[in-house]
Amino acid sequence: MYKVLLADDEGLDLAGLQCLIDWKQLQMEVVAAVNSGFVALEVLRKEHIDLLVTDIKMPIMSGLELAEKALEILPSLRVIFVSGYQDFNYARQAIQMNAHGYVLKPVDDNEMLLVLGKALEEIQKIRSRELIALTLENSIPYVKNEILSRLIESKGTEKVRAELMKRAGLDWYGKLFYVSVIETDDISWKLNHYDEAERADIIKRLNEYIMNWCDERGINFCKSESYRTVLFLSDDSSNSDLELLITEINENFPLSITIAIGPVIRVGAEDLHSSYDHAKKALKLKMFFGKSRMIHYADSKLPIEQSVKHMDEILNDLFVSMSVYDLVRTDDNLQELFQQARRLDSKISVYNFSLHVISKLENYLSIMNENLYSLLGLETENLDILYHFETLGDIQSWLRRRMFEISELLHLKKQKKNNKLVLEIITYIEGNLHNNITLRDVANYFSFSPNHMGHLFKEETGENFSDYVIQARLSRARQLLKDPKLKIYEVADRVGYKNLTYFSKQFRETFGMTPGDYRKQS
């Protein structure tokens, strides 16, 4: 509903305007009907009025003066003047003020409805423009985030990059910039003792803190992942502000952040994604250099970077071997992993390395819809034990026990899950022996691929699917043959055989006699 304010010092005229017009049909609501310009201004300051209908000649403050002051308060206000004076000067002043209508007293209802209808069209256009402007304003941060994300990920031409920057209003082309990546540390386990709502709130507040910090300093940024914020910094930016941000996060949140610095590039000559990729590589080095600090990519050494890459490959193989209950391979991978860890030169580096392994393991398990802490019955505080071990061998032994335990638990859960599935498949087979049962049909029913379904079935029962179905049909047939009321061809049909000869042949091959002989013997 659009809001209307009526102003007229004549009580009867005011009441007539308020009561004789069907405002609801016009999608309008009379918020107030007042008899002076001063009272009208008070209403205008409190309410967002869309339309002012006012008498031109009112004592002390005329309708023209009221309209002038009202438009200062609400520039988008539409004004209709009502007057009993057919004076050209009033009409001329009203036209100069862009009045939307001018109606003479006594007011003709049809004329007033016509003027109000035109005013309504104009108000709707204004609202539509305001809504579009507001939508655009609200979408700017999202559009800018999308453009910046494309700049750091894309390897497009210079022309494409220049166009993206132009759309985002970024005057960067040809200037020196570098990319910095802020990553929240240990987000997967440090908040484990909070409930889900508390975790979400902490992460939200931390992200908002970083974004506000950037806005205050005029730093452009975008979110690459929920726990990473990418900053775009000019070459003359001071890193002391970033160090201060690390301290502020430590003081205000139960989490810390690590900030990686990519190399300086000239926007246009090289891609921003080059600096971004280097910053991401620098983040991987925090297992060596520690968390809650700044890591410059230039500080890293090639052997360390190669070790990180090699360790990620070992970790992936380690987690796969755990998931398939290959304990020998799990132990071999763990041995190889800790051969790499023996290059570390400080206790804190070993501690960070161990937490990195656990964090990677938790991420891997989460993909399998498993929770590391639930599986092991651990609390996050239990991880402090890693820091109290005196040797790398102690940590390796602790991790080996835990990983063997996880591998066995996953194996048992898988067995239990497979056993339940196979029981459901057998129930399905028993209930559909009269139909044509194929592995593909059953696999589709249970939402599996035929190959995977066949493998699971044989692993659990020791029989091929097709062989099991034949045996199930023939076993049911033996039971039915004991009923003398059923003909042999009826028995064959009830267990899915449409060809009586084929049924007799398979029955004889399995039980050493024909269905007829079996019936006689029974």
N, C-alpha and C positions, 0 to 999 in steps of 0.2 A: 504494500500500500504506500502511495506517495503522500507526504505530509503537507497539509495546507494550513495557513494562518490567515484569519480574517480580521480586518481592522476597520472600524467605522464608529464614529461618535454617535450616530443615530441608532438607538436601541432597536427600533422596529426593523430598520433596514438590515441591521446585523443579524437579528433573529430570522428574518426572511431568507437571507443568504445561507444561514446555517441549516434551516429546516426544509426549505422548499426545493433544494437541489439534491438529487440522488447521488451523493458523493461516492457511495460504495460502488455503484455501477461504473463510475469513472475511475475505479481503483484508487480512490483518494480518501483520506481521513482528515477531518478537521481537528487539528491538535489543540487549537485555542481560538476563541473569538473575543477580541479585546476592543475597548473603546478609546484607546489613546495610543499615539506613536511610541511613547516611552515604555508602556507595558509590552507593546509588540517587540521592541528591541530586546527586552529582558528574555522573552520567549525565544527569539532568534539566537541569543547567546547560549541558551541551554539545549535547544533542539536543532536537528538538521532539517530545516524546512525546505521543501521543494518549490512551493508556490505561495506567493503573498498576494492576497486580494485585498486592496485597501481603497478607502474613499480618498479622493484627492484633497478635499477641503475638510481638515480637522483642526480644532483649536490648538494653539501653542506650537505643535509640530504637525505640519501638513503631511499629506500622503506622499508628496514628492520628496520632502525632506526625509521621511521615514524610508522610502525606497532607496534613496541615495546612501543612507547610513547602512541599511540592510545589505546592499550589494557590496559594501566594504567588508561586512562580516561573512557573507556567503556569495562569492562572485558568480556561482552557477545558479543562483536563485532566479526564478521566473516571476514576473510581476504583472498583475492585471489591475488597472485603475478603474474605479467606479466613481462617477460624478454626476451631480444634478445640474451642473453648469455647462451650457454649451458654449464654452469660451475657447476660442482658438488658441490662446496662450497656454492654457492647461494642456490641451491636446498636443501642441508643438513641443512643450517641455517633456511630456510623456514619451513622445516619439524619439526625442533626443536621448532619453534615458534607456532606449531599447525596450520599452514596455512591450509585453507580449500581447496585450489587449487593452482596449479602452471601451467601457460600456457605460451608456448614459442611464441615469435614473429617470423615471422608475424603470427598474431592471426588467427587461423582457426575458422570460425563462429560456426561450429557444435561442435568443441571441447569446445569452450567457453560456448555455450548453455548447454552442458552436465555438465560442472563444476558449472555453475550458478544454474542449476536445483538441484544439490546436495546441494549447499549452501542454496537454498530456503528451502529445506526439513529441514536442520539443524536449520535455523532461525525460522521456524514454530514450531519446537519442543521446542526451547528456549522460544518463546513467550507463548506457551501453559503452560510450567512449571512456567513461571513468573506469568501468569494469575491465575493458581491454587494457587500459593504461596500467591498472593495478596488477592484472595478470602478467603483463610484460615485465613490470617492475619486480614482481615476486619470482619470475622465472629466470631473471638475469643471473643470479648466483648459480643455478643449475646449468644454464647454457654455458656460462663461463667455465664451470667445472668440467663439462663435457669437452669443450674446446681445448682446455689445457691438458686434459687426459689424452686427447688425440695427438696433441703436439709432442708429448713425451713418448707415446707408443708408436706413432706413425713414422714411416720412412719415406714419406711422399716428397714431391719436388719442392724446390724453394718457393715456387709460385703458390703451391697449395698451402705451405706453412705461412707465407706472407698473408694470404687471404684469411686463414684461420685467426691470425693475430689481429688483423684489421677488424674482423667481426667481434672479437673480444675486447676491442678498444685498447690493445696493448701496443705501445710504441717501442717495440724491441728490435725490430729488424735492423741488422747490422751492428747491434750493440753487444757488449760483453756481458754474459750472464753465466750463472752456474746453478745447478739443481741440488737441493738438499732434501734428504728423505728422513722424516721423523718416524721412528718405529716404537710402539709400546712394547716394553720388555715383559716376557713371561706372562702374557695375558692369559695363556691357557691354564696356568696352575695357581698363580698368585691370588686369584679371586675365587678359588675353589670352595672356600669355606663361607662364601656369601651365597644367598639364594639367588635365583635367576633374575628377579626384579632388581635386587641390589647391584648385581653385576652389570646389568644393562644401564642402570642409572650412573654408576661410576664411569663406565666407558663413554656414555653420552656427555657427562660433565667434563671429562678430560678432553674429548674432541672439541667441545664448545670453548674450553679454556684456550686450546691451541689456536682455534679459528679467530677468537677475539683478540688474542695476542698478535696474530698476523694482521688483522684489520687495523689495530691501533698503530701499527708501524707501516701501513701501506704496502704490505708484502702480499703478492699474488700467490695463491696456493690452490691445490685441488686434492681430493681424496682419491687414492689409488685403491686402497682396501680399508676395511673398517678400522684396522690398527695401524695404518700408515697415512701420513700426510706429506705431500710433495710441495716444497717451497721453491719459488723462482726468485733468485737473489741477484742483484746487480754486482758487478765485479768489485765495487767499492764498499759493499756491505761489510759490517763488522761482525766477526764471529763471537764477540763477547756477549752480544744479545742472545745468541743461541745457547751459550754456556749458562747464562742467567735463567733461560727458560728451563733447562734441565734441573737446575736448583729449585726453581719454583714448583715444578711438578713433583719433585721429591718431597717438598714440604707440605703440599696440599692434597696429595693422593697416595693411596696404598700401592701405586704402580710407579715405575720409572720409565724414562724414555732414552733411547740412544739415537743420536743424530749423525747421519753419514753425509759427507760432503763430496760431491762430484767435481770433476775438473771444469775450469772456466772454458766456455766456448763462445764464438761469435755467432749470434743467431742469424741464420741464413747461410753462412759459410759451412756450418755443420749443423746437425740436428740437435735439438734439446734432448732427444732421447738418448744421445750418446753420453751426455753428462748424467742423465738419469740412470742409465744402465751401469755406469761406473759407481754411482752412489749405492745402487742395490748390491753390487758386488762387495762394496766396502762394508755393508751391513752384515754380510756373512762372516766377516772377520771378528765380530764381537766375542765369539767364543775364545779368541786368542787375546784380544785387547781388553775385554771386559765390557760391562753394560753401564748405563747411566753416564755416558760420556760422548764426546765427539770423536768420530773416526774419519780421517781424511783418506781418500783413496790413494793419494800419493804416498801415504805412510806405509802402505802394505808392500810386502815383498812377494815376488813371483812364486817362490817355493811354497809360501803360506797359501797363496791363492790356489795353487795346484793341489795342495793338501786338502783344502776345503772341498774342491770339486771331487777329489778322490774319496773323501770321507762320505760325501752325499751318496755316491754310488754304493759304497759299502753298506751304509745305513739302509738304503732301499732294498738291497739283497738280504740284509739281516732281518728286516721286518717281514719280507716275503717268506723267508725260511721259518720264521716263528709262526706265521699264519697257517703253514701247511704241516706243522708239527715235525719239522726236520731239525732235531736237536743238535745233531753233529754239525750240520751246516751253520746253524745258529752260533754254536761255539766257535767255529772257524772264523766266521765274520766278526765276532766279538774280539777274537784274538787279533785279527788284522786291524780292527778299529783302534785298539789300544796300542798297537805298534805305532800308529800315527800320533796318538796322545802322548807317547813318551818323548816326543820332540818339544813338548811344552816346557817352559822354563820357570813357571811359578805355580804356587798352590792355587791362587785365585784363578789362573788360566785353566787348570785342571777342573776346578769346581764349575766354572762357566761351561767347559766342554761337556761335563757330565749332565748338567742341566739342559744343554742343547740337545743331547741325545734323548733325554727323557721328553723334552718338548716335542721333538720330531716323532717319537714313539706315540705320544698322546694324539698328535695330529693324524697319524696313520690309523690309529684305532678308532678315532672319531669318524673317519670315512667308512669304517666297518660298523658304525653305530654302536661302538663299544666305548666304555669309559675306563681309562687307566686306573683311576683311584677306586672306582667301584669294584673292578676286577680284583685288585690287590687288597682292598680294605684299608687303603692308605688315606691319611690326611696330608694336606700340603706341608704341614709342619714337619712331617716325617722325612722330608727331603733334606732337612738340615743335617741329617746324619752323614750326608756326603762330605760335608765340610769338616767333619770330625775324624774321618778316616786318615790314617797317617801315610798310607802308601797308595800308589796307583793300582797295585794288585788287589788291595782291599776293595777299592771301588769296583774294579772289574769283577771280583767274586760276588759282590752284592748285586751288581747288575745281571750277572749270569743267572743267579738264583731267581731273581725277579722275572727275567725273560723266559726262563724255562717254565716258571709257574704260569705266566701268561699264556705261553704256547700250549701247555697242557689244558688250561681252562678253556681256551678257544677250541681245542680239539674235542673236548668233552661236550661243549655246547653245540658244536657242529654235528657230532654224532647224535646227540639228543634231537637236534632239529631235523636231521636227515631221517632218523628213525620215525619220527612223528609224520614226516612227509610221506614216507614209503607206506606207512600204515593207512594213510588217507588214500593213497593211490590204490592199494589193495582193496580197500572198501569200495572205491569207485569201480574197480574191475568187477568185483563180486556183484555189484548192483547193476552192471550193464553187460553181463555175459550174453544176453539174448541179442545184443547189437553188434555191429562190426566195430571192434575196438582196435585202433592203431596207436602206435607210440606217438605219432604227431598229434592226433586228436587229444590224447590224455595230456601231452605236454602243453598244448594250447590251453586246455582247461585249467591247468595249474600254473600257467604263465611262465613256462620254462622253455628252453630250446630242446628239441628232441634228443640231440646228442648228450646234453647235460643231464636230462631226465634219465636217459638210458644208462648213463654212467653211474648216477646216484643209485638207481634201482639195483643194478648188478652188484655194486659195492656193498649194498646193505643186505641183499637177499642171496647173493651168489648165483643168481640165474639171470639169463637174458630176459628182457621184457616179453618178447614174443613167446618164448618157451614157457614162461610163467602163465601167460594167458591161456595157452593150449592145455596145460596141466589143470588150470582152474576150470576150464570148460569141461574136460573129461571127468574130473572129480565130481562136478555137479551132475554130470550125465549119469554116473554110477548111482548117485543118490536117487535120481528121478526114475531110473530103470527098475527100482524096487517097487514102484507103484504100478500095479498091473493094469490100472485104468488108462495109463498113457501108452499110446502107440510109440513105436521106436522113432518114427519120423517126427512125432510131436516132441519127443525128448531132444532130438537133434536140433529142431528149430528153437527150443527154449534155451539152448546153450550156444546159439549163434551159428549153427551149421545149416546152410541152405541146400547143401548137396549131401544126400544120405549116404552115397557111396564113399565120399571123402570122409565123412564122419565115421563110418564103419572101419575104414582103413586105418585112420589114426587111433581109434579105440583099440583095434587088434594089435597095432604096433606097440601101444603103451601097456596094455594089460594081458596080451597073449591070447585073447579070445574076442569073438565078435560080440556086439551088443546083445544079440539074441541069445548066444550061449551064456553070457553073463547073467541075463534075466533068468534063464532056466536054472542056473546054478544057485542063484539067490533064492 
